[in-house]
Amino acid sequence: MIFLISPANLFTYKALIVFAANLCLTAYGYMYNDLEDAVDDYYDLEKRKRNPIASGEITRNQSYVTNLALLGAGLFMLAYVSPFALFLGVVFAFVGFFYSWRPLRLKATPIWDVISHVLFLGVQQFLITYIAFRPLDLLVTPFLMIIIPFSLMNEIMHELIDFEVDKETEISNTVQMFGGFDVRKLLIVLCVTVIIGVSIIVLSLSAQYRVVGLAISLLIVVPAIYRMNVRVARITLKGNE
């Protein structure tokens, strides 16, 4: 991603800092989500396996300490990058917090579950990286045309996989609200949007980087679409059983 945003900054110390900061904030979001879901996940065998707190691998206190450490480390590194990067980090950290926090729990609120997921697990990592190496401009749009569809698709498929469990436990989300989802049509829209986004990005690169940019884009996008198609096929097959 850094190469497509700013090729000259790929192998720099700053790039390593940005990568580490995004990694810490993303891990914080996942771990806090496991913490809030631990009570519910304990009663579902499959979810319990995926949740280290529900399975007893770590305690709630250990999770709290690790969460604070990850959040603090991520924000500290973003403070080194720039004040704007730190500001975005704080904003997205709150989004990740409210995504799982039980009194609000955006993940269990139709439409907001998808929006908050896309913001915290997709847009956050991209925008922080983008503004670390270049000013916010219109070129951000084609990147978002790639990031947003993949993040949105991941959330929809996750809700489809857990559809029956969520229905039994009366969890409200976007897929539950619609009573299902034709994920195949969504995949087609995703593919078209991503292809347009990639084309704009590659054409915006200078001639010396264009071939490499195209190669990197294909290496990232093609396997991602293939894996998404495999998951869609499995979900569709399961739904027809």
NORQUI-V801794 format. One record per pair of residues at least 12 apart in sequence whose C-alpha atoms are under 6 Angstrom apart, sorted by the first residue. I is the first residue (numbers start at 1). J is the second residue. D is the distance in Angstrom with one decimal. If there is no record, write none. Layout:
i: (I	I)
j: (J	J)
d: (D	D)
This chain:
i: (21	21	22	24	24	25	25	28	28	28	29	33	34	38	38	42	85	92	96	108	108	109	109	110	110	111	118	118	122	122	142	145	145	145	146	146	149	202)
j: (74	77	125	70	74	71	74	67	70	71	96	100	51	53	54	54	128	120	120	172	173	172	173	173	174	174	151	152	147	151	197	193	194	197	194	197	190	214)
d: (4.2	5.7	5.7	5.1	5.1	5.7	5.5	5.3	5.6	6.0	5.4	5.2	5.8	5.8	4.6	4.9	5.7	5.8	5.7	5.1	5.0	6.0	5.3	4.2	4.2	5.4	5.3	5.8	5.8	5.7	4.2	6.0	5.8	5.3	4.7	5.9	5.4	5.9)
